[in-house]
Amino acid sequence: MAKTAKKTTRGRNQDRARVAGGQKHEVGYEAKKTKRSASAVKKAVKKVGNTRKKVERRLGR
């Protein structure tokens, strides 16, 4: 008898806490949210890492 995996939101929560700088839709979302350009978001991700809080702080939101 095989056990079924318990459904958790851990993976989703970890994913939402990060900005994937190489994914156009995520960069676009963050750019619109912070009223900055997509290139500014990409630069912020390169500078401070992909943690959403740090990126938003860097962009001055």
BELTA-V86272 format. One line per field, one symbol per residue. phi: phi as a letter, one per 20 degrees, with the letter a starting at -180 (. if undefined). A space follows every 10 residues. Layout:
BEGIN
phi = ???
END
This chain:
BEGIN
phi = .eeefffcdg ffffffecde fedgffffff fffelcefff fffffffdnd fgffffffem e
END
